[in-house]
Amino acid sequence: MPETGEHSPLKVAKGIETFLESRQVTLQFLKAAFGKENVEGMTRGITPLVGLDTPVTEPFLSKAGQLVEKYSS
Amino acid sequence: MIHGTLKHFLEDMLDIAGYAKKEKETYVVSLENTLREAVAIELLKKFPKDDADVFTDFITRHKKNPRIVQEFFKSLSTKEEFIQISTEKTYSFTLEIVESFLLSATEQQKKRVKHLIERYNISRIQTRTVRS
């Protein structure tokens, strides 16, 4: 297991891969790979990607309308 | 029925573009994947360049498995930050698609997109009225 400051970027990538595929990773590794500040974000609950199920909003429609005007002759 | 999501909006736009049902489904799935990558790039901007390059390589290798990439990126930020980045990118990305379509659309198609926007605006007003 890499110590803080002794990992190469390639090892970090490999570590992420292991984390995602096996889910067997320790907090120490995460801290070594990403820094203490980012570990909190990593270990939080998974939130679904907002994606295209996002509601159509008024600002969106307004900007889309402006685009139509821009490209209409 | 009131259509309320960007996905519905894009599907309606693809109708105007003349896509068949199967083509539309394929296109939307492809867009979702591209959107994930776009969100990922936003998240990567938080990291030093060297790290970002490694992460980009990781995404490239796993791009055929969106679940892995998605979970990886979800782990890179707080819930609130992720939602904010994802939401902002989703809207701007969808507008980019609308613009790309308009660039090659006929005048008739542009008029139909304009009507589509009006229809969604009416739907929103009606929804708001019913709720209030």
Backbone of each chain as ProteinMPNN parsed JSONL, in Angstrom:
{"seq_chain_A": "MPETGEHSPLKVAKGIETFLESRQVTLQFLKAAFGKENVEGMTRGITPLVGLDTPVTEPFLSKAGQLVEKYSS", "coords_chain_A": {"N_chain_A": [[0.839, -1.198, 0.0], [0.609, 2.195, -0.904], [2.42, 4.899, 0.614], [1.654, 8.2, 1.84], [2.63, 10.637, -0.462], [4.427, 9.003, -1.731], [3.54, 7.857, -3.995], [3.143, 7.193, -7.487], [1.651, 8.904, -10.3], [0.652, 6.953, -12.014], [0.355, 4.729, -10.385], [-1.595, 5.679, -8.755], [-3.773, 5.804, -10.493], [-4.065, 3.11, -11.009], [-4.721, 2.277, -8.51], [-7.207, 3.485, -8.146], [-8.665, 2.092, -9.963], [-8.616, -0.441, -8.852], [-10.015, 0.086, -6.542], [-12.559, 0.692, -7.55], [-13.274, -1.611, -8.872], [-12.978, -3.797, -7.163], [-13.778, -2.867, -4.754], [-12.375, -3.026, -2.453], [-10.728, -1.205, -0.575], [-8.654, 0.864, 1.378], [-8.999, 3.492, 3.824], [-6.59, 4.72, 4.263], [-5.251, 4.363, 1.859], [-6.807, 5.913, 0.158], [-6.382, 8.445, 1.224], [-3.685, 8.697, 0.727], [-3.645, 8.687, -2.009], [-5.305, 10.791, -2.875], [-5.304, 12.895, -1.106], [-6.179, 14.302, 2.06], [-8.324, 16.112, 2.092], [-9.976, 15.487, -0.043], [-10.946, 13.024, 0.502], [-13.198, 12.962, 2.079], [-15.239, 13.682, 0.317], [-15.13, 11.481, -1.351], [-15.976, 9.358, 0.177], [-18.563, 9.798, 0.743], [-22.146, 9.315, 0.339], [-23.385, 7.879, -2.687], [-24.505, 9.854, -5.292], [-26.978, 10.048, -7.761], [-26.174, 10.752, -11.181], [-27.205, 13.836, -12.468], [-28.089, 14.252, -15.136], [-30.075, 13.831, -18.19], [-32.629, 13.748, -17.262], [-33.248, 15.965, -15.974], [-35.408, 18.675, -15.127], [-37.064, 20.742, -17.576], [-36.374, 24.096, -17.596], [-37.314, 27.564, -17.024], [-35.171, 29.467, -17.552], [-33.614, 27.855, -19.234], [-35.346, 27.427, -21.443], [-35.583, 30.022, -22.271], [-32.973, 30.651, -23.112], [-32.727, 28.768, -25.15], [-34.671, 29.726, -26.858], [-33.487, 32.129, -27.578], [-31.393, 31.185, -29.084], [-32.747, 30.091, -31.267], [-33.765, 32.411, -32.386], [-31.361, 33.627, -33.067], [-30.384, 31.998, -35.102], [-32.317, 32.068, -37.015], [-33.578, 33.285, -40.102]], "CA_chain_A": [[0.0, 0.0, 0.0], [1.471, 3.369, -0.975], [2.375, 5.893, 1.686], [1.428, 9.552, 1.332], [3.784, 11.265, -1.085], [5.317, 8.034, -2.375], [2.838, 7.193, -5.093], [3.249, 7.834, -8.788], [0.318, 9.065, -10.888], [0.192, 5.689, -12.596], [-0.087, 3.891, -9.275], [-2.867, 6.25, -8.298], [-4.803, 5.344, -11.426], [-4.252, 1.681, -10.781], [-5.419, 2.173, -7.234], [-8.616, 3.848, -8.347], [-9.259, 0.968, -10.681], [-8.815, -1.503, -7.858], [-11.095, 0.544, -5.663], [-13.861, 0.601, -8.213], [-13.597, -2.968, -9.318], [-13.055, -4.773, -6.069], [-14.347, -2.177, -3.588], [-11.58, -3.316, -1.255], [-9.716, -0.171, -0.48], [-8.638, 1.404, 2.749], [-8.983, 4.941, 3.942], [-5.196, 5.154, 4.145], [-4.909, 4.457, 0.445], [-7.504, 7.069, -0.405], [-5.687, 9.65, 1.67], [-2.402, 8.74, 0.022], [-3.855, 8.942, -3.432], [-6.039, 12.013, -3.22], [-5.23, 13.955, -0.1], [-7.207, 14.186, 3.091], [-9.496, 16.955, 1.802], [-10.867, 14.878, -1.027], [-11.448, 11.734, 0.974], [-14.56, 13.149, 2.576], [-16.116, 13.625, -0.853], [-15.138, 10.124, -1.904], [-16.639, 8.379, 1.026], [-19.981, 10.133, 0.922], [-23.096, 8.507, -0.413], [-23.396, 8.072, -4.127], [-25.651, 10.607, -5.804], [-27.107, 9.785, -9.197], [-25.882, 11.842, -12.109], [-28.448, 14.564, -12.77], [-28.416, 13.77, -16.465], [-31.105, 14.459, -19.012], [-33.93, 13.746, -16.58], [-33.398, 17.29, -15.36], [-36.581, 19.374, -15.668], [-36.904, 21.908, -18.447], [-36.624, 25.294, -16.781], [-37.559, 28.808, -17.759], [-33.921, 29.993, -18.136], [-33.201, 27.008, -20.348], [-36.208, 27.724, -22.589], [-35.26, 31.373, -22.713], [-31.715, 30.575, -23.878], [-33.008, 28.012, -26.379], [-35.41, 30.666, -27.723], [-32.508, 33.088, -28.125], [-30.634, 30.487, -30.13], [-33.616, 29.998, -32.449], [-33.777, 33.756, -32.989], [-30.022, 33.872, -33.617], [-30.146, 31.238, -36.337], [-33.437, 32.218, -37.959], [-33.336, 34.408, -41.018]], "C_chain_A": [[0.879, 1.255, 0.0], [1.296, 4.284, 0.231], [2.119, 7.252, 1.056], [2.717, 10.107, 0.735], [4.697, 10.299, -1.793], [4.653, 7.323, -3.547], [3.08, 7.942, -6.398], [1.832, 7.985, -9.343], [-0.236, 7.749, -11.443], [-0.341, 4.747, -11.517], [-1.428, 4.373, -8.737], [-3.994, 5.74, -9.187], [-5.107, 3.87, -11.212], [-5.038, 1.46, -9.486], [-6.897, 2.487, -7.354], [-9.342, 2.672, -8.994], [-9.577, -0.177, -9.711], [-9.986, -1.166, -6.948], [-12.459, 0.32, -6.301], [-14.254, -0.822, -8.549], [-13.75, -3.957, -8.173], [-13.739, -4.197, -4.827], [-13.569, -2.478, -2.308], [-10.437, -2.307, -1.181], [-9.779, 0.428, 0.92], [-8.618, 2.923, 2.715], [-7.572, 5.486, 3.783], [-4.801, 5.311, 2.676], [-5.551, 5.691, -0.172], [-6.799, 8.369, -0.02], [-4.369, 9.809, 0.926], [-2.603, 9.171, -1.429], [-4.416, 10.326, -3.706], [-5.897, 13.156, -2.222], [-6.43, 13.889, 0.826], [-8.493, 14.925, 2.718], [-10.498, 16.263, 0.878], [-11.499, 13.573, -0.553], [-12.889, 11.835, 1.451], [-15.566, 13.024, 1.416], [-16.243, 12.217, -1.4], [-15.997, 9.16, -1.11], [-18.105, 8.709, 1.295], [-20.868, 9.239, 0.059], [-23.101, 8.857, -1.887], [-24.678, 8.796, -4.539], [-25.792, 10.315, -7.294], [-26.728, 11.015, -10.03], [-27.202, 12.525, -12.464], [-28.959, 14.172, -14.159], [-29.589, 14.456, -17.139], [-32.498, 14.366, -18.41], [-34.169, 15.046, -15.811], [-34.612, 18.002, -15.953], [-36.202, 20.507, -16.621], [-37.27, 23.142, -17.621], [-36.844, 26.525, -17.655], [-36.259, 29.399, -18.332], [-33.437, 29.171, -19.334], [-34.015, 27.341, -21.604], [-35.895, 29.106, -23.159], [-33.985, 31.372, -23.574], [-31.918, 29.823, -25.188], [-33.742, 28.915, -27.381], [-34.471, 31.672, -28.364], [-31.69, 32.455, -29.249], [-31.449, 30.383, -31.417], [-33.634, 31.347, -33.173], [-32.456, 34.026, -33.717], [-29.847, 33.189, -34.983], [-31.307, 31.299, -37.328], [-33.202, 33.421, -38.849], [-34.494, 35.391, -40.981]], "O_chain_A": [[1.794, 1.367, 0.816], [0.206, 4.429, 0.785], [2.344, 7.433, -0.141], [3.773, 10.049, 1.365], [5.67, 10.731, -2.411], [5.152, 6.307, -4.03], [3.207, 9.166, -6.412], [0.917, 7.282, -8.914], [-1.432, 7.475, -11.352], [-1.347, 4.063, -11.707], [-2.275, 3.582, -8.323], [-5.035, 5.3, -8.7], [-6.263, 3.448, -11.232], [-5.894, 0.58, -9.392], [-7.736, 1.831, -6.736], [-10.462, 2.317, -8.626], [-10.648, -0.783, -9.752], [-10.823, -2.011, -6.631], [-13.386, -0.179, -5.664], [-15.431, -1.182, -8.511], [-14.583, -4.861, -8.238], [-14.215, -4.936, -3.966], [-14.053, -2.214, -1.207], [-9.333, -2.549, -1.669], [-10.836, 0.48, 1.547], [-8.267, 3.542, 1.711], [-7.373, 6.572, 3.239], [-4.112, 6.259, 2.3], [-4.914, 6.422, -0.93], [-6.644, 9.273, -0.842], [-3.986, 10.915, 0.544], [-1.809, 9.93, -1.984], [-4.029, 10.966, -4.684], [-6.337, 14.273, -2.494], [-7.527, 13.485, 0.442], [-9.598, 14.451, 2.982], [-11.71, 16.437, 1.01], [-12.465, 13.087, -1.14], [-13.692, 10.922, 1.257], [-16.592, 12.354, 1.528], [-17.311, 11.804, -1.853], [-16.651, 8.273, -1.658], [-18.797, 7.972, 1.999], [-20.399, 8.517, -0.82], [-22.849, 9.998, -2.273], [-25.783, 8.393, -4.176], [-24.795, 10.339, -8.016], [-26.942, 12.157, -9.621], [-28.2, 11.855, -12.729], [-30.122, 13.806, -14.323], [-30.036, 15.522, -16.715], [-33.456, 14.863, -19.002], [-35.162, 15.195, -15.099], [-34.826, 17.94, -17.164], [-35.154, 21.138, -16.48], [-38.346, 23.21, -17.026], [-36.588, 26.513, -18.859], [-36.243, 29.797, -19.496], [-32.922, 29.713, -20.312], [-33.458, 27.515, -22.687], [-35.939, 29.322, -24.37], [-33.932, 32.01, -24.625], [-31.351, 30.193, -26.216], [-33.476, 28.878, -28.583], [-34.625, 32.029, -29.532], [-31.345, 33.111, -30.232], [-30.921, 30.561, -32.515], [-33.533, 31.416, -34.398], [-32.433, 34.572, -34.82], [-29.235, 33.747, -35.894], [-31.27, 30.643, -38.369], [-32.69, 34.448, -38.404], [-34.47, 36.4, -41.686]]}, "seq_chain_B": "MIHGTLKHFLEDMLDIAGYAKKEKETYVVSLENTLREAVAIELLKKFPKDDADVFTDFITRHKKNPRIVQEFFKSLSTKEEFIQISTEKTYSFTLEIVESFLLSATEQQKKRVKHLIERYNISRIQTRTVRS", "coords_chain_B": {"N_chain_B": [[-50.546, 15.451, -21.924], [-47.881, 16.713, -20.009], [-44.714, 17.478, -21.014], [-41.7, 17.291, -19.362], [-38.88, 17.11, -19.069], [-35.361, 17.491, -19.927], [-34.608, 15.421, -21.505], [-37.003, 14.621, -22.754], [-37.438, 16.943, -24.163], [-35.25, 16.956, -25.913], [-35.783, 14.624, -27.325], [-38.13, 15.354, -28.626], [-37.06, 17.306, -30.252], [-35.437, 15.767, -31.834], [-37.363, 14.377, -33.178], [-38.289, 16.382, -34.837], [-36.038, 16.657, -36.341], [-36.225, 14.404, -37.796], [-35.598, 11.844, -36.938], [-35.896, 8.312, -36.492], [-37.686, 6.149, -34.158], [-35.955, 4.196, -32.947], [-33.468, 5.207, -33.63], [-33.552, 7.571, -32.236], [-33.499, 6.701, -29.577], [-30.964, 5.526, -29.451], [-29.394, 7.766, -29.938], [-29.98, 9.379, -27.735], [-28.979, 7.849, -25.614], [-26.301, 7.899, -26.271], [-25.843, 10.605, -25.966], [-26.21, 10.89, -23.239], [-23.993, 9.535, -22.282], [-21.954, 11.111, -23.313], [-22.485, 13.378, -21.943], [-21.881, 12.6, -19.336], [-19.131, 12.434, -19.574], [-18.58, 15.098, -20.039], [-19.308, 16.262, -17.62], [-17.484, 14.994, -16.043], [-15.09, 16.103, -16.955], [-15.356, 18.685, -16.048], [-15.172, 18.217, -13.306], [-12.597, 17.274, -13.177], [-11.121, 19.515, -13.542], [-10.581, 20.514, -11.117], [-8.298, 19.399, -10.207], [-4.637, 19.131, -10.042], [-2.707, 19.458, -13.065], [-1.159, 17.155, -13.783], [-2.337, 15.058, -12.333], [-4.868, 15.21, -13.404], [-4.418, 14.376, -16.009], [-3.864, 11.692, -15.637], [-6.287, 10.803, -14.641], [-7.887, 11.305, -16.816], [-6.9, 9.469, -18.598], [-7.699, 7.177, -17.308], [-10.494, 7.396, -17.517], [-10.793, 7.222, -20.255], [-10.012, 4.618, -20.716], [-12.073, 3.299, -19.511], [-14.383, 4.046, -20.734], [-16.349, 2.622, -21.99], [-17.732, 1.537, -20.032], [-19.865, 3.064, -18.419], [-20.821, 3.065, -15.806], [-18.704, 2.551, -14.045], [-17.081, 4.778, -14.527], [-18.847, 6.799, -13.854], [-19.311, 6.311, -11.118], [-16.79, 6.655, -10.138], [-16.387, 9.407, -10.556], [-18.402, 10.448, -9.069], [-17.378, 10.01, -6.648], [-15.479, 11.897, -6.374], [-16.295, 14.366, -5.512], [-18.224, 16.435, -3.254], [-21.628, 15.73, -2.379], [-23.348, 17.93, -2.83], [-21.784, 19.596, -4.415], [-21.347, 17.988, -6.598], [-23.941, 17.693, -7.642], [-24.446, 20.32, -8.33], [-22.466, 20.877, -10.296], [-23.115, 18.914, -12.146], [-25.748, 19.6, -12.824], [-25.483, 22.214, -13.909], [-23.802, 21.665, -16.057], [-25.371, 19.928, -17.514], [-27.487, 21.527, -18.466], [-26.053, 23.446, -20.008], [-24.799, 21.817, -21.814], [-26.979, 20.642, -23.153], [-27.999, 22.884, -24.389], [-25.934, 23.38, -26.15], [-26.294, 21.251, -27.868], [-28.766, 21.864, -28.952], [-28.058, 24.159, -30.318], [-26.23, 23.111, -32.158], [-27.949, 21.607, -33.708], [-29.614, 23.6, -34.773], [-27.852, 24.941, -36.4], [-27.662, 23.441, -38.719], [-30.238, 23.13, -39.459], [-33.311, 23.333, -41.374], [-35.279, 26.193, -42.425], [-37.929, 25.676, -41.897], [-37.717, 23.647, -39.987], [-36.503, 25.096, -37.942], [-38.567, 26.8, -37.273], [-40.324, 24.977, -36.236], [-38.913, 24.144, -33.987], [-39.007, 26.483, -32.567], [-41.756, 26.621, -32.021], [-41.9, 24.378, -30.465], [-40.473, 25.155, -28.186], [-42.179, 27.15, -27.301], [-44.374, 25.614, -26.693], [-43.427, 24.102, -24.537], [-43.017, 26.148, -22.742], [-45.653, 26.954, -22.293], [-46.62, 24.63, -21.126], [-45.162, 24.68, -18.772], [-46.179, 26.96, -17.535], [-48.831, 26.199, -17.21], [-48.494, 24.033, -15.485], [-47.495, 25.329, -13.246], [-49.672, 26.922, -12.582], [-51.64, 25.043, -11.967], [-50.45, 23.852, -9.75], [-50.358, 26.005, -7.99]], "CA_chain_B": [[-49.405, 15.184, -21.045], [-46.869, 17.762, -19.997], [-43.348, 16.952, -21.073], [-40.983, 18.177, -18.46], [-37.438, 16.947, -18.871], [-34.501, 17.785, -21.076], [-34.626, 14.233, -22.36], [-38.196, 14.742, -23.59], [-37.228, 18.073, -25.068], [-34.328, 16.523, -26.967], [-36.483, 13.634, -28.169], [-39.028, 16.118, -29.508], [-36.232, 17.972, -31.251], [-34.991, 14.729, -32.77], [-38.533, 14.138, -34.043], [-38.266, 17.441, -35.852], [-34.895, 16.365, -37.219], [-36.577, 13.261, -38.632], [-35.057, 10.575, -36.44], [-36.842, 7.232, -36.177], [-37.713, 5.866, -32.718], [-34.74, 3.484, -32.532], [-32.347, 6.152, -33.771], [-33.659, 8.53, -31.132], [-33.041, 6.037, -28.348], [-29.507, 5.391, -29.554], [-28.822, 9.103, -29.854], [-30.113, 9.865, -26.348], [-28.011, 7.101, -24.794], [-24.992, 8.438, -26.615], [-25.761, 11.934, -25.349], [-26.036, 10.712, -21.792], [-22.597, 9.165, -22.062], [-21.128, 12.287, -23.587], [-22.73, 14.297, -20.831], [-21.077, 12.126, -18.198], [-17.739, 12.829, -19.813], [-18.497, 16.548, -19.889], [-19.325, 16.525, -16.171], [-16.198, 14.501, -15.542], [-14.044, 17.074, -17.297], [-15.52, 19.794, -15.107], [-14.638, 17.793, -12.011], [-11.143, 17.126, -13.291], [-10.477, 20.833, -13.511], [-10.216, 20.806, -9.731], [-7.048, 18.735, -9.848], [-3.438, 19.555, -10.773], [-2.709, 18.926, -14.431], [-0.619, 15.795, -13.856], [-3.368, 14.139, -11.858], [-5.98, 15.239, -14.355], [-4.043, 13.538, -17.153], [-4.011, 10.289, -15.225], [-7.72, 10.517, -14.542], [-8.423, 11.281, -18.178], [-6.505, 8.167, -19.138], [-8.571, 6.208, -16.647], [-11.839, 7.514, -18.116], [-10.707, 6.735, -21.626], [-9.957, 3.151, -20.695], [-13.327, 2.739, -19.0], [-15.527, 4.788, -21.26], [-17.405, 1.7, -22.404], [-18.438, 1.123, -18.816], [-20.203, 4.342, -17.784], [-21.075, 2.924, -14.368], [-17.43, 2.716, -13.338], [-16.662, 6.173, -14.645], [-19.8, 7.607, -13.094], [-19.074, 6.137, -9.686], [-15.496, 7.274, -9.848], [-16.526, 10.854, -10.466], [-19.258, 10.788, -7.939], [-16.552, 9.929, -5.442], [-14.497, 12.989, -6.366], [-16.806, 15.631, -5.005], [-19.301, 16.304, -2.287], [-22.927, 15.549, -3.018], [-23.875, 19.225, -3.278], [-20.941, 20.084, -5.497], [-21.595, 17.134, -7.751], [-25.249, 18.046, -8.204], [-24.329, 21.646, -8.942], [-21.694, 20.758, -11.536], [-23.878, 18.078, -13.07], [-26.914, 20.351, -13.308], [-25.031, 23.3, -14.789], [-23.257, 21.101, -17.298], [-26.468, 19.328, -18.265], [-28.181, 22.592, -19.198], [-25.213, 24.05, -21.047], [-24.568, 20.771, -22.818], [-28.195, 20.512, -23.951], [-28.077, 24.066, -25.254], [-24.958, 23.168, -27.234], [-26.91, 20.325, -28.823], [-29.81, 22.636, -29.649], [-27.37, 25.052, -31.251], [-25.688, 22.293, -33.261], [-29.059, 21.247, -34.592], [-30.081, 24.801, -35.472], [-26.855, 25.314, -37.413], [-27.897, 22.733, -39.985], [-31.684, 22.929, -39.646], [-33.99, 24.144, -42.396], [-36.104, 27.254, -41.811], [-39.136, 25.016, -41.387], [-37.343, 22.965, -38.731], [-36.273, 26.13, -36.919], [-39.896, 27.255, -36.828], [-40.898, 23.922, -35.389], [-38.217, 24.207, -32.691], [-39.566, 27.663, -31.887], [-43.068, 26.203, -31.51], [-41.63, 23.411, -29.396], [-40.113, 25.949, -27.002], [-43.416, 27.807, -26.836], [-45.229, 24.578, -26.096], [-42.874, 23.787, -23.21], [-43.284, 27.307, -21.89], [-47.072, 26.877, -21.912], [-46.728, 23.51, -20.187], [-44.631, 25.104, -17.476], [-47.13, 27.911, -16.937], [-49.999, 25.418, -16.778], [-48.104, 23.25, -14.31], [-47.377, 26.258, -12.131], [-51.027, 27.365, -12.24], [-52.321, 23.925, -11.314], [-49.846, 23.653, -8.432], [-50.689, 27.099, -7.096]], "C_chain_B": [[-48.384, 16.318, -21.142], [-45.49, 17.112, -20.004], [-42.473, 17.872, -20.25], [-39.495, 18.033, -18.357], [-36.661, 17.282, -20.148], [-34.49, 16.607, -22.052], [-35.839, 14.282, -23.3], [-38.025, 15.855, -24.629], [-36.335, 17.656, -26.24], [-34.992, 15.512, -27.901], [-37.444, 14.336, -29.133], [-38.242, 16.815, -30.61], [-35.733, 16.969, -32.292], [-36.129, 14.302, -33.691], [-38.53, 15.133, -35.194], [-37.143, 17.184, -36.856], [-35.141, 15.14, -38.096], [-36.002, 11.932, -38.185], [-36.177, 9.57, -36.192], [-36.704, 6.903, -34.685], [-36.405, 5.224, -32.228], [-33.522, 4.4, -32.579], [-32.347, 7.155, -32.618], [-33.113, 7.939, -29.836], [-31.519, 5.943, -28.323], [-28.83, 6.738, -29.333], [-28.848, 9.605, -28.41], [-29.133, 9.147, -25.426], [-26.602, 7.65, -25.023], [-24.785, 9.814, -25.966], [-25.526, 11.838, -23.849], [-24.577, 10.384, -21.467], [-21.667, 10.355, -22.278], [-21.275, 13.301, -22.461], [-21.922, 13.893, -19.607], [-19.627, 12.568, -18.347], [-17.562, 14.331, -19.601], [-18.485, 16.942, -18.412], [-17.982, 16.126, -15.575], [-15.087, 15.516, -15.793], [-14.127, 18.281, -16.358], [-14.91, 19.451, -13.745], [-13.111, 17.707, -12.042], [-10.415, 18.455, -13.217], [-10.042, 21.213, -12.1], [-8.815, 20.301, -9.39], [-5.846, 19.3, -10.611], [-3.353, 18.823, -12.111], [-2.227, 17.475, -14.509], [-1.652, 14.763, -13.421], [-4.507, 14.043, -12.865], [-5.68, 14.359, -15.567], [-4.223, 12.055, -16.837], [-5.488, 9.903, -15.182], [-8.351, 10.416, -15.934], [-8.105, 9.938, -18.84], [-7.406, 7.07, -18.572], [-9.968, 6.197, -17.285], [-11.842, 6.907, -19.512], [-10.75, 5.206, -21.656], [-11.287, 2.535, -20.28], [-14.562, 3.351, -19.638], [-16.662, 3.882, -21.761], [-18.158, 1.151, -21.192], [-18.796, 2.366, -18.0], [-20.396, 4.229, -16.279], [-19.791, 3.153, -13.561], [-17.007, 4.18, -13.35], [-17.555, 7.075, -13.789], [-19.513, 7.52, -11.594], [-17.752, 6.766, -9.258], [-15.669, 8.78, -9.64], [-17.445, 11.292, -9.343], [-18.441, 10.804, -6.645], [-15.588, 11.113, -5.331], [-15.002, 14.283, -5.754], [-17.868, 15.385, -3.949], [-20.613, 16.185, -3.061], [-23.44, 16.868, -3.621], [-23.106, 19.735, -4.496], [-21.207, 19.285, -6.777], [-22.906, 17.512, -8.436], [-25.156, 19.386, -8.941], [-23.6, 21.558, -10.291], [-22.499, 20.001, -12.584], [-25.067, 18.841, -13.67], [-26.495, 21.428, -14.304], [-24.564, 22.754, -16.133], [-24.377, 20.504, -18.157], [-27.204, 20.39, -19.086], [-27.323, 23.156, -20.321], [-24.948, 23.067, -22.18], [-25.786, 20.642, -23.738], [-28.353, 21.71, -24.891], [-27.088, 23.968, -26.42], [-25.546, 22.259, -28.309], [-27.984, 21.051, -29.64], [-29.15, 23.521, -30.703], [-26.805, 24.275, -32.443], [-26.786, 21.932, -34.255], [-29.487, 22.454, -35.426], [-29.129, 25.21, -36.596], [-27.129, 24.656, -38.766], [-29.388, 22.539, -40.28], [-32.227, 23.797, -40.782], [-34.816, 25.21, -41.671], [-37.371, 26.649, -41.191], [-38.849, 24.319, -40.046], [-37.109, 23.978, -37.605], [-37.604, 26.641, -36.371], [-40.519, 26.223, -35.895], [-40.218, 23.887, -34.014], [-38.756, 25.38, -31.877], [-40.925, 27.311, -31.273], [-42.915, 25.225, -30.347], [-41.311, 24.146, -28.082], [-41.353, 26.617, -26.418], [-44.314, 26.803, -26.122], [-44.736, 24.213, -24.691], [-43.111, 24.932, -22.231], [-44.719, 27.284, -21.388], [-47.263, 25.771, -20.882], [-46.276, 23.919, -18.796], [-45.612, 26.033, -16.765], [-48.343, 27.151, -16.397], [-49.688, 24.625, -15.514], [-48.076, 24.13, -13.075], [-48.758, 26.687, -11.641], [-51.756, 26.275, -11.469], [-51.791, 23.744, -9.899], [-50.244, 24.757, -7.446], [-52.191, 27.142, -6.862]], "O_chain_B": [[-48.075, 16.806, -22.229], [-45.148, 16.315, -19.131], [-42.502, 19.09, -20.422], [-38.875, 18.785, -17.605], [-37.202, 17.347, -21.251], [-34.377, 16.786, -23.265], [-35.714, 14.016, -24.496], [-38.409, 15.722, -25.791], [-36.622, 17.96, -27.397], [-34.785, 15.543, -29.115], [-37.556, 13.961, -30.3], [-38.694, 16.905, -31.751], [-35.623, 17.286, -33.476], [-35.9, 13.914, -34.837], [-38.737, 14.778, -36.355], [-37.278, 17.454, -38.05], [-34.377, 14.863, -39.021], [-35.927, 10.992, -38.975], [-37.264, 9.931, -35.741], [-35.745, 7.314, -34.032], [-35.827, 5.651, -31.229], [-32.666, 4.374, -31.695], [-31.298, 7.534, -32.099], [-32.368, 8.587, -29.101], [-30.876, 6.238, -27.315], [-27.824, 6.834, -28.631], [-27.875, 10.18, -27.923], [-28.527, 9.771, -24.555], [-25.827, 7.835, -24.085], [-23.698, 10.135, -25.487], [-24.751, 12.6, -23.271], [-24.01, 10.896, -20.501], [-20.719, 10.569, -21.522], [-20.323, 13.983, -22.081], [-21.349, 14.741, -18.923], [-18.986, 13.01, -17.394], [-16.551, 14.784, -19.065], [-17.748, 17.839, -18.004], [-17.424, 16.819, -14.724], [-14.244, 15.751, -14.927], [-13.108, 18.825, -15.931], [-14.233, 20.268, -13.121], [-12.432, 18.026, -11.065], [-9.235, 18.511, -12.87], [-9.233, 22.122, -11.914], [-8.219, 20.728, -8.401], [-6.004, 19.875, -11.688], [-3.865, 17.713, -12.263], [-2.819, 16.66, -15.217], [-1.818, 13.725, -14.061], [-5.035, 12.966, -13.142], [-6.565, 13.681, -16.088], [-4.678, 11.276, -17.674], [-5.879, 8.824, -15.627], [-9.213, 9.576, -16.193], [-8.934, 9.358, -19.542], [-7.816, 6.155, -19.286], [-10.54, 5.14, -17.553], [-12.76, 6.184, -19.897], [-11.417, 4.593, -22.489], [-11.597, 1.4, -20.643], [-15.67, 3.188, -19.129], [-17.796, 4.332, -21.931], [-19.112, 0.387, -21.338], [-18.128, 2.688, -17.018], [-20.161, 5.194, -15.551], [-19.789, 3.847, -12.544], [-16.628, 4.744, -12.324], [-17.083, 7.981, -13.102], [-19.478, 8.534, -10.896], [-17.626, 7.327, -8.17], [-15.161, 9.349, -8.674], [-17.282, 12.361, -8.754], [-18.767, 11.508, -5.688], [-14.952, 11.298, -4.294], [-14.219, 15.199, -5.504], [-18.346, 14.264, -3.777], [-20.683, 16.503, -4.248], [-23.9, 16.91, -4.762], [-23.685, 20.23, -5.463], [-21.28, 19.836, -7.876], [-22.967, 17.635, -9.66], [-25.713, 19.557, -10.026], [-24.065, 22.099, -11.295], [-22.558, 20.393, -13.749], [-25.349, 18.739, -14.863], [-27.063, 21.548, -15.39], [-24.88, 23.296, -17.193], [-24.328, 20.573, -19.385], [-27.507, 20.174, -20.259], [-27.793, 23.328, -21.446], [-24.884, 23.444, -23.35], [-25.64, 20.545, -24.956], [-28.784, 21.566, -26.035], [-27.373, 24.415, -27.531], [-25.329, 22.466, -29.503], [-28.09, 20.873, -30.854], [-29.624, 23.617, -31.835], [-26.892, 24.722, -33.586], [-26.583, 21.949, -35.469], [-29.697, 22.342, -36.633], [-29.553, 25.757, -37.614], [-26.862, 25.236, -39.818], [-29.751, 21.861, -41.241], [-31.674, 24.849, -41.102], [-35.022, 25.135, -40.46], [-37.815, 27.055, -40.117], [-39.639, 24.399, -39.105], [-37.479, 23.736, -36.456], [-37.75, 26.882, -35.172], [-41.155, 26.564, -34.898], [-40.87, 23.633, -33.001], [-38.937, 25.283, -30.663], [-41.202, 27.67, -30.128], [-43.685, 25.241, -29.387], [-41.819, 23.794, -27.018], [-41.55, 26.644, -25.203], [-44.925, 27.102, -25.096], [-45.535, 24.037, -23.772], [-43.37, 24.713, -21.047], [-44.983, 27.555, -20.216], [-47.974, 25.945, -19.893], [-46.893, 23.573, -17.789], [-45.846, 25.913, -15.562], [-48.821, 27.412, -15.293], [-50.503, 24.551, -14.594], [-48.555, 23.75, -12.006], [-48.989, 26.801, -10.437], [-52.403, 26.537, -10.455], [-52.556, 23.514, -8.963], [-50.44, 24.512, -6.255], [-52.677, 28.002, -6.129]]}, "name": "protein", "num_of_chains": 2, "seq": "MPETGEHSPLKVAKGIETFLESRQVTLQFLKAAFGKENVEGMTRGITPLVGLDTPVTEPFLSKAGQLVEKYSSMIHGTLKHFLEDMLDIAGYAKKEKETYVVSLENTLREAVAIELLKKFPKDDADVFTDFITRHKKNPRIVQEFFKSLSTKEEFIQISTEKTYSFTLEIVESFLLSATEQQKKRVKHLIERYNISRIQTRTVRS"}
